[in-house]
Structures are given as structure tokens and as C-alpha cells.
Amino acid sequence: MIRTILILILLSTLFISGCECIGGFGRDLQKAGSWLERNSS
């Protein structure tokens, strides 16, 4: 349940940030991943 919520938050954050290309998508994914790591510990 929590995993599903985190995935939905991650996806919505990526779409809100407006990824324009694959490189931008990768950078956004890294930012979201590092944010999750910082907030989970």
C-alpha cells in the first residue's frame, strides 16, 4: 500500500515538473530518488 502511494507521488512529481526529454526525465528521476532516500531515513 505504501509502496503504491510512493510510486504515484513519484510519477505525479515527474509529470508536474514537465520533463521535456529523456535526459531531463533521468535527472528528474534521480532528484526524486535522492529526495525519497533523504526523507525515508
Order of alpha helices (4+ residues) and beta strands (2+ residues): alpha-alpha
